[in-house]
Amino acid sequence: MSRKIGRIVAASLTTLAVVATAGCAAGGSGDGSDGATTIDLWTHAGGNDAELGVINTIVDDFNGSQDDYVVKVTDFPQDAYNDAVVAAATSDSLPCIVDIDGPNVANWAWAGYIQPLGLPDDTYDGQLPGTLGKIDGEVYAYGFFDVALAMFSRESTLNDAGVRIPTVDEPWTGEEFDEALTKIDALGQFDYPVDFGTGGGGEWIPYAYSPLLQSFGGDLIDRSTFETADGALNGPEALEWATWFRGLVDSGYMAQTSGTDATADWVNGTSGILYTGNWADTTVREAFDDAVVLPPPDFGNGPTIGAGSWQWGLTSSCDEVEGAQAYLEFAHDTEYFVDYAEATGLIPGTLAAAEEVPAYAEGGDSRIYLELANQFAVVRPETAAYPYISSVFQKATQDILAGGDAQAILDKAVTDIDRDIEQNGGYTF
């Protein structure tokens, strides 16, 4: 097995028939009938009319702005998209431009799918850190939007419990948060003081809970080398996080497995505090006039939230790099960041765009999400090992919540992660 194919297999074990079903003509580029060079662009946004509409607007504007290139959009349903990219990489038929889920950027770069964008450094001035896919200081992808983890409660609940309402500038300490849960529990109004969405699975687990681990001082991997998880995922700080998290179940403050729709449960009064993301904002605010958005607690190493949504990259096999870069530079315009935010309601990817979207501008109802994303976001580890790390952390967290021996679980997770890194030659480029 060649090195490239080996990396492709490691990048995804799923295969391969999706390209044909998508009905697209794969290929980096081609000459159009009018002499313009075609630049193929693939997106996961098939079926998402809001997001796809913005993509088509940008492409139409670019195609109308010059005569040298024609960008051609092929959209896939999100569930089929990654398989389509893997299949195209295997058959050396990737398009020039692809969108990428943020946590996969490093893996796709290591697998040889994408290359650095090569745009001027000042292109990214004012961009939220979670919307850039950077590896060793080089930008491999940029995104137009992000989301933010947050907590929700009601002002009346916190006042009745005698609990201070935290702010971005003065979040709860870990001790304050634990005391808040005790006081909310004493109200006798809720099944649980807090719902951390423990009924969720998959990528939700590292996205939602590794920031809590990081706030305690642990992490998914030693980011100084990205060669081992030893000490980061099984050290004293990680054990403290695990003990605390399981302790919420033992104390009756949190369900071991919450309902499938934590936001709906919170609206229906099952808990006093909800831990989720800004996608719940509309539901929460419509339910209660006194709903408040809260930053996550600071457990000693600062409040931390996840980051990284869909971003745009340039494939390594693109034979019209100059044209693809021209499109990506054209698209990186405040106008289109604003269009994305207005169409999707998500956090604009740049500070300049946020000032043009009333909800995210200074004083806007959603401004707090921009502040959380700009001040507290930590991207998931920028290593090709991340997909494996994610799967290991998902199982470890579920085992911890089920009451297993936390130190043994974390030690095994480290062993598994370190073995995978070693077996893949350190995932070096």
N, C-alpha and C positions, 0 to 999 in steps of 0.2 A: 504494500500500500504506500503510495507516494505521501510525502509530507503534507501536501495541500489537501489531498483527499482525506487523509487521516484527520486533519483539522476540521474539515467539513463534517465528517462523521461525528467528531466530538462536539461540534457546535450544535448539531441536532440529530437525533436518532430517528426522526420522522422522515418520511419520504412521500413520494416523489411525483405523484400523478396530477398534482394540482395545477401545474402550468397549463396543461392541455385543457382542463376543464374551465380554466379562466378565459380561454379563448383569445389569448393575447399573442402578439408577435414579439417574442423576446429578442433582445439584442440591444447593444449599447447605443447604436445610432444607425442612420441610413440617409440616403439622398432622396429628398422629396421630389415630386414631379416639377415643382417650380424652381428647383435648384437649391433650395434651402436644405440644410442638414437637419435630419430629425433626431431629437434627443428624447429617448424614452424615459419616462418617469413612472414609477410604481408607488402606489399608496395603499395603506390598509383601510382607507376611509370609505370603502364601498358600503353603501347602505346608510352611511352617516351623512345625510343631506347637508347639514350645517357646515361640517368640516370640508366635505367634498366641494361644496359650493365656493368656499374661499379658495381652495386649491385651483379650481377651474378659472376663477377670476384672475388669480395671479398669472396663470399660464396664458390666458387670453391677452392680458395686458403685455406680457413679455413678448408673445408672438407678434403682437401688433406694434411693438416698439422698434423692431429691427427686421432685416430681411435675411440674415445669415442662418438662423436656426428656427426650427419649429419644435416646441416641446409637445410631446404626445403623452397623455395621461392614460394609464391603465389602473383601474381600481379593483381591489379585491375585498371580499368580506374579511373582517379582522381575523376570524378563526382560521382562515385558510392562508393568510398572508405569509407568515413565517415559513410555512412549508413550501410555498411558491418560491420564495427567495432561496431557500436551501436547494431546491430542485434546480433552479436556474444556475446557481453557483456550481453545482455538480456538473452541469452540462455546458458550463462556460458561456451562458447566455443571459447574464444579468443585464438589466438596463443600466443607463448611466446614473440615474438618480433614484434613490430609494428612501422611504421613511423607515425609522427604526425606533423600537421602544427603548427608551433611555438606558435601562439596565443592560441591554444587549449590545451596546455600542462597542465595548472593549472586546467582547467575544467575537463579534463580526469582524472587527479589525484584525484580531489575532487569526481568525479563520481565513483572512485574505479577501473578504467580501468588499471592504471599504478602505479608503485611503484618506489621509488628511485633506481637509477642504481646500487649503491653500489660498484662502481669502485674506485680505489685509487685516492685520491685528485689530485696527480700530473699528472694523466691522462690528465687533461684539461689545463696544463701549455701552455700558448701562444695561447689559443683559443679565438677567437673573442667573445665579451660578448653576441652579439646577436644570437650566435649559441648554447647557452646553455639554457635549460629549467630548471630554478632554482626556487624552492619554499622554503621559510624559510631557505635558505642557502643550501638546498640539491638539487643535480642534478638529475632531473627526465628524462632528454633527452639531447642528443647532436646531432649537425648537422654538415655536411661536408662542407656546403657552405652558403653564405648569398648574399643578394643583397643590393644595396645602392641607396637612393634617391639622386638626384643631379639636378643642373640646367645646361642647355646648351645654348650657344649663339655663335656668331661669333665675332672673334677679330675685324674684319672690322666694324661690327655694333657698338660695344662698343667704338672703337676709333672714329668713325664718330660722335657718341653722346657725346664724351668727358667724358666717364665714365671709372673709374679705373677698371681694371680686378682684381677681388678678388682672394685670395688664401686660402688654408686650414688654414695657419697660420694667415692670415689677411682677414677674410671674410667681406662682407659688413655689416655695421650696418643696423638697420631698416631704419634709416633716409637716409643712402646712397642708399639703395635699392629703396626707394620711389622716391628719386631724379633721380635715374637711369631710372625708368619707365617714369618719366616726360620728361627726355631728349630723350629717345628713341621714345616716342610718338611724340615729336617735329620734329623728322626726317621725319615724314609723309610717312614712307615706309610700315607700317604694319597696319593690322586691329586692333591689340591690342599689347601693349608693352610686355605683358606676357601671357602665357597660362599655367594655373595651372591644366589642365586636369579636369576641372569641368564637363565634359561630362561623366566622370567615375562614377561608382556606387559601391555598395557592400563594401567589405573590403578595397578597394582602399581609401575610404573616411577617415576612422581612420588611415590607414597606412600613407597616404600622408599628412593629414591636422592636426592630433593631434600633430605631431612634431612642427608645426608652433605655435599651441596653447601653447605647452610646452616652446617654445622659448620666448613667451610673459610672461611666469610665471604661466600659468594655467596648468591644466591636466584633464584627464578623470575621475580621482578618487583621493582621498586623500591617497597617497601611504604609509603614516605612519601607517595607520590602515586597509586600504582596506575595511572600513565599511561604508563609505559615500563619495558621490561626492560633498557634500556641501562645498562651499568655493573654491574648485579646479575647478569645471566646471562652476560655476556661480559667481565667485568673480570678483573683478575689472580687474584682468589680463585677465581672460577669456573674459570678456565683451570688453576689449580693442582689443583682437584678433578678436572677431566677428565683431566689428565695422570696424576694418581695412580691414578684408576680404571682407565684403559686400561693403566697400568703394571703393575697386578696381573695382567693377561692376559699382557703381554709377559714378565713374570718367571716365568710358570708358576704363580703363586700362586692363580689363579682361572680358571675356565673362561669363555671368551667367551660361550658359551651353555651353561648348566648343564642338568641333567635337568629333566624336567617336574615331578617331585616332589622338591624339594630336601631336605625332611625325611626322606623314605624313603632318599634317597641318603646322607645324613649318618648315619642309623642303621646303614646297611650299610657304613659305614666309608670313604666316598669322600673325606671332608674332615675336618679337625680342628675347625673352627669353622663353625657354621651361623648365617646372618643371616636371621631370619624374624620371626614374631610370636608372641604368647602362645597363639595357636590351636594351636601345635605342642607346647605344654607336656606334655599328657598322653602323646603319642607318645614324646617325648624321655625323660620320667621313667620310663615303663614299660620303655623299652629299656635304660636304664643307671642303676644305683643311685647312681653318682657324677656324674650329670649336673649341670651348674651353669648358672645363668642369668646372663648378663653384660650390663652396660649397653653401649651403643654407645660407640666411642672419642670423645675430645674432640680435634678437629683444629685447635683454636685458638679457636673461638668457642662452646665448650660442647658437650656431647653433645646431640643433637637427635633426636627421633623424630616420626613423623607422628601425626596425630590426626584425629578426625572420623568418626563412624559415622552411623547413621540417627537422625534427629531428627524432632520433631513441630512442624508449623507451622500457621498460621491463614491461610486463603486471603483474598485481597483482595475476592473476590466474595461472601463469606459474608454473608448477610442476617440471621444470628442470632449476631452477634459476642458478645453478652453470654453466650449459652448455651455457645458454643464456648469462650470464656475460662473459664467456670465449670468445664467439663470439664477443660481443660488445667491449671487450678489444682488441681482435685481430684486429678488423676492425678499431679501432682508431689508425691508423698508418699513418704517413706522406705520405707514398706511395699512399694511397687511397684518401687522401685529394687532392693530386696532380692529381690523375686520374679523380676525380670529376670535378676539375677546368678545366682540359684540354678537358673533354668530353662535359661540359655544357657551359664553358666560364664564369661561375659565380665566385664570390669572394671566394678564398680558406678559409676554416674555421679556419685555424691556421696560425700564422706568419711564422712558419717553412715551411709549404707548400708553402706559398706565395713566399718565396725566391727561390723556385724551379720552379716556373711558370714565364717565362720571362715577360709576360704582367703585372704581379702583383709584380714582384721583384723591388727593388730600381731602379728608372729610367724608369720603364716600362710604356707603354702607359696607362694602367689601374690602375696604382699604386694609383691614387687619390681615387679610390673607396674603396680600402683597408683602406686608411687613414680616409676616411669619416666614414666607418663602425667601425673602431677601436677607433676613437676619439669622434664621435658625436652620435652614435647609442643609442637609448633608446628603450628598449623592450616595447611592449604593456603591460598594467598592468598584473602582474602575479597573477591573481585572477580568481577563477571559475566563477565569474560574468562577465568576459570579453565578451563572446558572446552576452550577453544582452546589456552590455555597448556599444558594437560596433554598434548594431542595433539602439540604442537610439541616439548615436552620429551621425550616418548616417542621420537620419531624421532631427535632430536639425541643422546640417550643411546645408542640402538642404533647410530647412525653412529659415535659416539666409540668404543664397544666394538669396532666392526668395524675400527678403526684409521684412521679419517679424520682430516683436519687439524682438531684440536680448536678452534683459534681461529676458523677459517672456519665450522665447524659452529655454534659458539655465536653468532657474528656473524649468520649467516643466521637462526638461531632468534629473535634479538632483532628483526631486520628484520621477520620474519613476525608476531611478536606485536605489535610497535608498529603495523604496518599494520592489523591486525585491530582494535586499540583505536581507531585513528583512524577507520576505516571505520564504527565503531559509536558515533561521537560521544563517545568516552572512557568509554562505559558509565556515564554519569552518571545518577543517579536523577532 
